[in-house]
C-alpha cells in the first residue's frame, strides 16, 4: 500500500474521549467499592500501538472547558505520546456537557464481562468540522492514514457529518482511510436510513475496511455469509465469500479484515484473524490466549495492522502483528495495548513467553 511520503502525522483519529472505571480484581460492579479509572475511546485504543512504538499520532476531539476529567484525559493522551487538538466547550452548568463514563465489569472465570455505557450529555457528540482546520491538517501537515470508527461515526448527527467530511478531505489530499464499521444497534435507532447512506459513502472512500459479519450486513447492507455456525472452517469460508461480495461493491478498498474469537471462559479464549489483501488471503487459525480483560482486543488488532502498514512491511506480517497486538491488549488492565517495543509483539506471535533478562 502506497502511503503519502511527506506527512507530519502517521495516524490521525477523530474520537470522543471519556473515562472507563473498572472494579479491582475482576469483581462485579455492584459488589465493589474500589475502582480503577482510565481515559478511553475505541479510536485511541487503535492509535496507541503506533504512538507507543514511536510513530506520530494526532487525536481530534472535544473537551469540557475547566473539567478535571478533561485534564485527566489530556494528561493520559500526552503520556501515550499522542498530540491532540479540539475545542474547549463550556460545561453549561451541572446538567450540561461532560465526558462519557464507561463502567466495566471485566468478568472472571465462568462469569462473563458486563459493560454499562453512560453517555448522556457527552461533549464529543458536538464534534464539528468547522472547529478544525482540515485543510491545514491534511494539506499542509499531511496525514498518512486516518482511522475512522463506526462508534464515533454514529454517535450523533454532528459526528456523522464530521467523519464524512474528514473522509472526503482525506481522499482529496491523498491520505489512506481505515474504517472499522463497529455497528452498535443503540446508536442506529431511528437513524437507519441516514447512517446507512453516510456509512456507505465513507466505505466507498476507504482503503481499509474492518468488521465482522454483522457489521458488513447492518452497516453496508451486504448479504451475510453463506455458512457459519460453530464450525470454524465454515465460518472462515463464509466470511471470505461475503468479503468477495464487499470487494465488488467497494472496489477501491484493498484491505479487508476481521478477528475470530471463541470464548472458553472469561480468561481463556481462542483468538484468530482473517485478512484479505491484494496479494490474497491471510488467515491466523485461532490459538489459545490468556485474557485479563477482553475489551480492546479488536482495537489492538486494528492498531497492529495499521502500524504494520505504516511501517511498510509485507502483508503477511500485517495480520501477524495485528493478531499479537490484540493478544497483548487482552493481558492488560487498560483497554488499549502498551507495547514496550516491536520485539515484545513478535515474541507474543511466536508464542515465546519466557523471561527476558
Secondary structure by P-SEA (a helix, b strand, c coil): ccccccccccbbbbbccbbbbbbccccccccccbbbbbbbcaaaaaaaaaaaaccbbbbbbccccccaaaaaaaaaaaaaccccccccccccccccbbbbbbbbccccccbbbbbbbbccccccccccccccccccccccccccbbbbbcccccccaaaaaaaaaaaaaaaaabbbbbbccccccccccccaaaaaaaaaaaaaaccbbbbcaaaaaaaccccccccccccaaaaaaaaaaaaaaaaaaccccccccbbbbbbcccccccccbbbbcccccccccbbbbbbccccaaaaaaaaaaaaaaaacccccaaaaaaaaaaaaaaaccccccccccaaaaaaaaaccccccc
